[in-house]
Amino acid sequence: MFDNYKQFLSNVFSELVAIGIEHTNLEIDHIAYTAGSTEEYESLRPGLMDMGKLIAEDLVSGRRVGIVLLNEF
């Protein structure tokens, strides 16, 4: 999942252009991912920490949510 995040973001930007949304002045500092379980969240967490800095973590509707400020790429 984390190996191709640059390609993922490139695809997102291409889709925005395709539907007519201007994105050149937008700054993306985080993305969202929903893990299916606490175990999945825990297994993905180290990869997320390689991509940025954990700035918040909490429970929302009984599920763990982490907010990671992404490194510039």
Stockholm file with secondary structure:
# STOCKHOLM 1.0

chainA/1-73         MFDNYKQFLSNVFSELVAIGIEHTNLEIDHIAYTAGSTEEYESLRPGLMDMGKLIAEDLVSGRRVGIVLLNEF
#=GR chainA/1-73 SS CGGGHHHHHHHHHHHHHHTTCCCTTCCCCCCCCCCSSHHHHHHHHHHHHHHEEEEEEEEETTEEEEEEEECCC
#=GC SS_cons        CGGGHHHHHHHHHHHHHHTTCCCTTCCCCCCCCCCSSHHHHHHHHHHHHHHEEEEEEEEETTEEEEEEEECCC
//
